[in-house]
Amino acid sequence: MKSKGLVLCITALMIIAVITGCKTKTPASTSLPRSTPEAEGVSSEALMAFFDSAAVGKHEFHSIMIIRHGKVIAEGWWNPYGPELRHTLYSTSKSFTSTAVGFAVTEKLLSLDDSVISFFPDQVPDTVSPYLSDMTVKDLLMMSAGQSPDPTSRITSSSKDWVKDFLATPVLKEPGTEFLYNSMATFMLSAIVQKVTGERVADYLQPRLFGPLGIEGYDWEISPKGFNTGGWGLRLKTEDMAKFGLLYLRKGMWNGVQIIPSSWVEEATTFKIDQAPDATPEIRKRSDWMQGYCYQFWRSRNDAFRADGAYGQFIIVMPDKDAVVAITAESPDMQDEINMVWKYILPAIQEERLPEDKAASGRLKQRLASLSLPVPAERPDSPLASQITGKTFILDENAGEQSTFTPLFSGDTCTLSVTAGGVEYNIPFGRGRWVTSKTDLDGPNLISRRGAVKKNIIAGAYGWTDDNTLEMTLRYIESPHRILIRCDFDGDDIVVNRWISTPPGYDLPEVTGTAKP
């Protein structure tokens, strides 16, 4: 749902590997308090049903954190994902940009009724249409800028001045009257905040939001002109997501301090515009995308609201239940993912404290500690491994560039050495286990990442499906995405197939090669 207007950017697959074993933990002083499910009125047994369903379902969950009465009652990460890792939030970033606007409004640096063009007098087109002149900050917040179609793909793929090109995009509908999801509108909110504060949104939020909540180690992508992208590009840890949801659940109050006015929280999270005025009651009853849009938040069924991003990055706030659920994932069906929350987690929440259930809570704790994503089957290396180790295969030229492929087997690790574009990259894969490393180069993403991301953390695992077929899984574990590489060997010949998980089932062209003489 949230990949609207974004462009697939397939970048280098083979990357420099620097083994890293260091992991940092959130300081205790900034961590949320922990409790048991039953102590906060939640059934451990009922929560187990969620994880049973997740284990056999079509969604690939990476993490989940469930908050009740301000306390973490269940948290888990599917290995190789972990609590110390950030995760690409995609459009969940929008709710943080909305919060920055809220702070700027509170500080009287701007008004929701200010016209968009008033902030950028030097980038306004020579001819300003009445609709462009009428477009306000509020119109951007409620995704009713009046442009059609959404210009995000076009602008981010070719423009060096996103503000200027946004303002040059024809405004065909009266602003404020019709919903159209537009990530570039959120970028414009980021640019406006930077114009009135002199700081990028991430820097502006640091003393106002991130600092008070103890959120550290975040990063946020930037545009060619140096604005945070706003509508996407923020990376946070799962607990940071939960803290943000809890702040909004508490109407802007944090540790006894009103971080942001409760009036803004109310304004930002209540119905502002109907996404689909013609939708039937039957469709509305089934869809969390038909409940109304707010200021860069979505209304949800069960009187909840949420921040959400592509492939199932959710912060679901349930005021009626005094609960928050934060999820990172790679889901092919975001509605079905939310349905699991309503089916299993929502009914597990009771009004009163429940009797202690040591057996059920123990089973839940054990399940949460053992969550893991599948790796290629662990079986002994094929006899072929000793024949091809260290052998360099010259792959077909691609776009005029020749690449090579050299597997090196040692114990239960295969280090893949690849040259592409004249650069050599080495990637370690564990046999039936994850090996974690770092890279300077990007992986699959919905839009080209700019500026903020210096290193990508990856995890690799391999296995032999038969004596001639090597399967390698490469995960970018601070993003939702992964790459599957299958190598078929036939003497001195190799066939390499690559499958990328974004968009679902994206196959790259088959590559063939021959071993060096």
C-alpha positions in Angstrom: 0.0 0.0 0.0 2.8 2.4 0.9 5.0 1.9 -2.2 2.9 4.4 -4.1 5.1 6.9 -6.0 8.3 5.3 -5.1 10.9 3.9 -7.6 12.6 0.6 -7.3 16.3 1.1 -7.1 18.2 -2.2 -7.7 21.8 -1.5 -6.6 25.0 -3.6 -6.2 24.4 -7.1 -4.9 28.0 -7.9 -4.1 29.5 -6.0 -1.3 32.5 -5.4 0.9 32.3 -7.6 4.0 33.7 -6.4 7.3 32.8 -8.9 10.0 31.3 -7.2 13.0 30.4 -8.7 16.3 29.7 -5.6 18.3 26.2 -4.9 19.4 25.0 -2.0 21.4 22.0 -2.0 23.8 19.7 0.8 24.6 20.8 2.3 27.9 18.6 1.2 30.8 17.8 4.7 31.7 16.0 5.3 28.3 14.4 1.8 28.0 10.7 1.4 28.5 9.7 -0.5 31.7 9.0 -4.2 31.3 6.2 -6.3 32.7 4.4 -9.6 32.2 1.3 -9.9 30.0 -0.9 -11.1 32.8 0.1 -8.3 35.1 -1.1 -5.8 32.5 -4.3 -7.7 31.7 -3.1 -9.6 28.6 -3.3 -13.3 28.0 0.1 -15.0 27.3 -1.7 -17.9 25.8 -3.7 -15.7 23.4 -0.5 -13.9 22.4 1.0 -17.3 21.6 -1.7 -17.7 18.9 -0.3 -14.7 17.1 3.2 -16.2 16.9 1.8 -19.6 15.9 0.0 -17.9 13.0 3.1 -15.8 12.1 5.1 -19.0 11.9 3.0 -20.5 9.2 1.6 -17.4 7.5 2.7 -15.5 4.4 4.2 -12.5 6.3 7.9 -12.3 7.1 8.0 -10.6 10.5 11.2 -9.0 11.7 10.2 -7.6 15.0 7.3 -6.9 17.3 6.9 -5.0 20.6 3.6 -4.9 22.5 3.0 -2.1 25.0 0.2 -2.2 27.6 -0.3 0.5 30.3 3.0 2.0 29.3 5.0 -1.3 29.8 6.5 -3.7 27.3 4.8 -7.0 27.8 6.1 -8.9 24.8 8.9 -8.3 22.4 10.7 -10.4 19.8 13.1 -10.2 16.9 13.3 -12.9 14.2 17.0 -13.8 13.9 19.1 -12.3 12.2 17.2 -9.1 13.1 17.8 -7.8 16.6 16.9 -5.1 19.1 20.1 -3.2 18.5 19.4 -2.8 14.7 17.5 0.1 13.1 14.9 -0.7 10.5 13.9 1.3 7.4 10.5 2.7 8.2 9.4 3.8 4.7 6.2 5.9 5.1 6.1 5.5 8.9 8.5 8.4 8.6 5.6 10.6 7.6 4.2 10.7 11.1 7.5 12.0 12.5 7.5 14.8 9.9 4.0 15.6 10.9 5.2 15.8 14.5 7.9 18.3 13.4 5.2 20.4 11.9 3.3 20.2 15.2 6.3 21.5 17.1 6.8 24.4 14.5 3.1 25.3 14.8 3.4 25.2 18.6 6.4 27.5 18.5 4.5 29.8 16.1 7.0 29.4 13.4 4.3 28.6 10.9 0.6 28.2 10.6 -1.4 25.4 9.0 -3.1 28.0 6.8 0.2 29.4 5.4 0.4 29.0 1.6 3.1 26.6 0.4 4.5 29.0 -2.1 5.1 31.6 0.6 8.1 29.6 1.9 9.8 29.3 -1.5 9.6 32.7 -3.3 12.7 31.9 -5.4 11.4 28.5 -6.6 7.9 29.4 -7.6 7.1 28.9 -11.3 6.8 32.0 -13.6 3.0 31.4 -13.7 1.3 30.5 -10.5 -2.1 28.9 -10.9 -4.9 29.8 -8.5 -4.9 26.2 -7.1 -1.1 26.3 -6.5 -1.6 29.7 -4.8 -4.3 28.2 -2.6 -2.3 25.1 -1.5 -1.6 25.3 2.3 0.4 23.4 4.8 -2.8 21.7 6.0 -3.4 20.5 2.5 0.0 18.8 2.4 -0.6 17.3 5.9 -3.9 15.7 4.8 -2.6 14.4 1.4 -4.9 16.7 -0.6 -2.4 18.8 -2.5 -4.5 18.6 -5.7 -1.8 17.1 -7.9 -2.6 14.1 -10.1 -0.9 11.8 -10.5 1.4 11.6 -7.5 4.7 13.2 -8.8 7.0 11.4 -6.4 8.4 8.8 -8.8 9.1 11.4 -11.5 10.7 13.9 -9.2 12.9 11.6 -7.2 14.2 9.7 -10.2 15.3 12.7 -12.3 15.2 16.0 -10.4 18.0 17.7 -8.5 15.6 20.4 -7.0 12.6 18.6 -5.6 11.0 21.8 -4.2 11.1 23.6 -7.5 9.8 20.6 -9.5 7.0 20.0 -6.9 5.8 23.6 -7.3 6.0 23.2 -11.1 3.7 20.2 -11.1 0.2 21.1 -12.3 -2.4 21.3 -9.5 -5.5 19.9 -11.2 -7.8 19.7 -8.3 -8.8 22.2 -5.6 -6.4 21.7 -2.7 -8.1 20.2 0.4 -10.9 18.6 -1.5 -9.6 15.2 -2.7 -7.2 12.7 -1.1 -4.3 11.4 -3.2 -1.3 9.7 -1.5 1.7 11.9 -2.3 5.0 11.3 -0.6 6.4 14.4 -2.2 3.8 16.4 -0.3 5.4 15.1 2.9 8.8 16.0 1.6 7.5 19.6 1.1 6.5 19.6 4.8 10.1 18.7 5.7 11.4 21.4 3.4 9.0 24.0 5.1 10.1 23.0 8.6 13.8 23.4 7.5 13.0 26.8 6.0 11.4 28.2 9.1 13.8 26.6 11.7 17.1 26.6 9.8 17.5 22.9 10.7 16.8 19.6 9.0 13.8 17.9 10.5 15.9 15.2 12.1 18.0 17.9 13.8 15.0 20.0 14.8 13.4 16.9 16.4 16.4 15.9 18.3 16.0 18.1 21.4 12.2 18.1 21.2 11.4 14.5 20.4 14.3 12.1 20.0 16.3 13.4 23.0 13.5 13.3 25.6 12.4 9.9 24.4 15.9 8.5 24.5 16.0 7.7 20.8 19.6 7.5 19.6 21.4 6.2 16.6 18.7 7.2 14.1 19.4 8.5 10.6 17.2 10.1 7.9 17.9 10.3 4.2 18.2 13.7 2.4 17.3 15.2 -0.9 19.8 16.5 -3.4 19.4 20.0 -1.9 19.9 18.8 1.7 16.4 18.5 3.1 15.4 15.3 5.0 13.2 13.3 2.6 10.3 13.5 5.1 7.9 11.0 3.5 10.4 8.1 3.9 14.0 7.4 4.8 13.9 7.4 8.6 15.5 4.4 10.4 14.8 3.6 14.0 15.0 0.7 16.4 11.8 -1.2 17.2 11.7 0.2 20.7 12.0 3.7 19.4 8.9 3.1 17.3 7.1 1.9 20.4 8.1 5.0 22.3 6.8 7.2 19.6 3.5 5.4 19.7 3.3 5.6 23.5 3.9 9.3 23.3 0.9 9.7 21.1 -1.1 7.3 23.2 -0.3 9.5 26.3 -1.5 12.6 24.4 2.1 14.0 24.1 3.0 13.4 27.8 6.4 11.7 28.6 7.7 11.0 32.1 5.4 13.7 33.5 6.4 16.3 30.9 4.2 17.6 28.1 6.5 17.1 25.2 4.0 18.2 22.5 0.6 19.8 23.2 -2.2 17.3 23.6 -4.3 19.5 21.3 -1.8 18.8 18.5 -1.9 15.1 19.2 -5.7 15.2 18.9 -5.6 17.3 15.8 -3.0 15.2 14.1 -4.7 11.8 14.7 -8.3 12.5 14.1 -10.2 12.1 10.8 -9.5 14.8 8.3 -10.3 13.5 4.8 -12.0 10.4 3.3 -9.6 8.4 1.2 -12.5 6.8 -0.8 -15.8 8.6 -0.5 -17.5 6.1 -2.8 -16.5 3.0 -0.9 -19.3 0.8 0.2 -19.9 0.0 3.9 -18.9 -3.6 3.3 -15.5 -2.5 2.0 -15.0 0.0 4.8 -15.7 -2.7 7.3 -12.9 -4.8 6.0 -10.3 -2.2 5.3 -8.0 -0.2 7.5 -7.2 2.1 4.6 -10.9 3.2 4.4 -11.2 4.7 7.9 -10.0 8.2 7.1 -6.7 10.0 6.9 -5.3 12.5 9.5 -2.2 14.6 9.4 0.2 11.9 8.1 -1.4 9.3 10.3 -4.1 6.9 9.3 -7.3 6.1 11.2 -7.8 2.4 11.8 -10.6 0.1 12.7 -11.3 -0.5 16.3 -11.0 3.2 17.0 -7.2 3.0 16.6 -4.8 5.1 14.6 -1.4 4.3 13.1 1.7 5.2 11.4 2.5 2.8 8.6 5.1 2.2 5.9 5.6 -0.1 2.9 5.9 -3.8 3.5 4.3 -3.6 6.9 6.2 -1.2 9.2 3.5 -0.3 11.7 3.0 1.7 14.9 -0.6 0.9 15.9 -2.0 3.0 18.7 -5.2 1.6 20.5 -6.4 4.3 22.9 -9.4 2.2 24.0 -7.1 -0.5 25.1 -4.2 1.7 26.4 -1.9 -0.3 24.1 0.6 0.1 21.3 1.9 -2.5 18.8 5.1 -1.8 16.9 6.0 -4.1 14.0 8.7 -4.3 11.4 8.3 -6.8 8.6 8.3 -7.6 4.9 4.7 -8.3 4.1 3.1 -9.0 0.7 -0.3 -8.0 2.2 -0.4 -5.2 4.7 -4.1 -5.5 5.3 -3.8 -9.1 6.2 -0.9 -8.3 8.5 -3.1 -5.8 10.4 -5.9 -8.3 10.4 -3.6 -10.6 12.5 -3.3 -7.8 15.2 -7.1 -7.5 15.3 -7.6 -11.3 15.3 -5.0 -12.3 17.9 -3.6 -9.4 19.9 -6.7 -7.2 20.3 -8.9 -9.9 22.0 -6.0 -10.9 24.2 -6.2 -7.5 26.0 -8.6 -7.5 29.0 -9.8 -4.7 31.2 -8.4 -6.1 34.5 -5.2 -7.7 35.6 -5.2 -11.4 35.0 -4.1 -14.2 37.3 -0.5 -15.2 37.1 0.1 -17.9 34.5 3.7 -19.0 34.9 3.4 -21.9 32.4 1.9 -19.8 29.6 4.1 -16.8 30.2 7.1 -19.1 30.3 6.2 -20.7 26.9 5.7 -17.2 25.5 9.0 -16.0 26.7 10.7 -19.1 25.3 9.0 -18.6 21.9 10.0 -14.9 21.8 13.6 -15.8 22.5 13.8 -18.4 19.8 12.2 -16.5 16.9 14.2 -17.0 13.7 13.9 -16.8 10.0 14.7 -19.8 7.9 18.2 -20.3 6.4 19.2 -22.5 3.5 19.1 -26.1 4.7 22.3 -27.1 6.6 23.8 -30.1 4.9 27.4 -31.0 4.2 29.2 -29.1 1.5 28.8 -30.7 -1.9 31.9 -32.5 -3.2 31.9 -29.8 -5.8 32.9 -27.2 -3.2 36.5 -28.4 -3.1 36.7 -28.3 -6.9 35.3 -24.7 -7.3 36.8 -23.1 -4.2 39.1 -20.3 -5.3 38.0 -20.7 -9.0 37.0 -17.5 -10.7 34.1 -17.5 -13.1 33.8 -14.7 -15.7 30.2 -13.7 -15.9 28.4 -12.3 -19.0 28.9 -8.6 -19.5 26.1 -6.5 -18.2 25.6 -3.0 -19.4 29.1 -3.0 -20.8 30.7 -4.1 -17.5 32.4 -7.5 -16.9 32.0 -9.1 -13.6 33.6 -12.2 -11.9 32.4 -14.6 -9.3 34.8 -16.5 -7.0 33.5 -18.8 -4.1 36.0 -19.6 -1.3 34.9 -22.3 1.1 36.6 -22.6 4.5 34.9 -24.7 7.2 31.3 -23.7 7.4 31.8 -20.4 5.7 31.7 -19.5 2.0 33.2 -16.1 1.2 31.9 -14.9 -2.2 34.4 -12.6 -4.0 32.8 -10.7 -6.8 34.1 -7.9 -9.0 31.6 -5.5 -10.5 32.3 -2.2 -12.2 36.0 -2.8 -11.6 35.6 -3.1 -7.8 36.1 -6.3 -5.8 33.6 -7.1 -3.0 33.8 -10.0 -0.5 30.7 -11.3 1.2 30.7 -14.1 3.9 27.9 -16.6 4.1 27.4 -19.2 6.8 26.5 -22.8 6.0 23.0 -23.1 7.5 23.6 -20.1 9.8 23.8 -16.3 9.5 27.1 -14.5 9.2 26.8 -10.7 9.8 28.9 -8.1 8.0 28.9 -4.5 6.8 29.0 -2.8 3.5 29.5 0.7 2.0 27.2 -0.1 -0.9 23.4 -0.1 -1.0 21.0 -3.0 -1.4 17.5 -3.3 -2.7 15.2 -0.4 -1.7 12.1 1.3 -3.0 13.9 4.5 -3.6 17.5 5.5 -4.0 18.9 6.3 -0.5 20.7 9.5 -0.2 23.2 11.0 2.2 22.4 9.5 5.6 23.1 5.8 5.1 26.9 5.2 5.3 27.0 1.5 6.1 24.6 -1.4 5.5 24.5 -4.3 7.8 23.9 -7.6 6.1 23.5 -11.2 7.0 24.4 -14.1 4.7 23.7 -17.8 4.8 24.2 -20.6 2.2 23.3 -24.2 1.5 23.4 -26.8 -1.2 20.1 -27.9 -2.6 21.9 -30.6 -4.6 25.4 -31.4 -5.5 25.5 -28.8 -8.3 23.3 -26.1 -6.9 24.4 -23.5 -4.4 21.7 -21.3 -2.8 22.7 -18.1 -1.0 20.5 -15.7 1.0 21.6 -12.2 1.6 19.6 -10.0 4.0 19.9 -6.3 4.5 19.0 -6.4 8.1 18.3 -2.7 8.7 15.8 -2.8 5.9 12.9 -5.1 5.1 14.6 -6.7 2.1 16.6 -9.7 1.0 18.2 -11.2 -2.1 18.3 -14.9 -3.0 21.2 -16.0 -5.2 21.1 -19.4 -6.9 24.2 -20.7 -8.7 24.0 -23.8 -10.9 27.4 -25.3 -11.8 28.1 -27.5 -14.8 31.8 -28.2 -15.1 33.4 -24.9 -15.9 30.1 -23.2 -16.6 27.9 -21.3 -14.1 24.3 -19.9 -14.3 23.5 -17.3 -11.7 19.9 -16.4 -10.9 18.9 -13.6 -8.5 15.6 -12.9 -6.9 14.9 -9.7 -5.0 12.2 -9.4 -2.4 11.1 -5.9 -3.5 8.7 -5.6 -5.2 7.6 -9.1 -4.3 9.1 -11.6 -6.6 11.3 -9.4 -8.6 13.7 -11.5 -10.8 16.9 -10.1 -12.2 18.1 -11.4 -15.6 19.8 -14.7 -15.5 23.6 -14.4 -15.8 25.9 -17.1 -17.2 29.6 -17.4 -17.0 32.7 -19.6 -17.6 35.6 -20.4 -15.3 38.9 -18.8 -16.2 41.3 -21.1 -18.0 
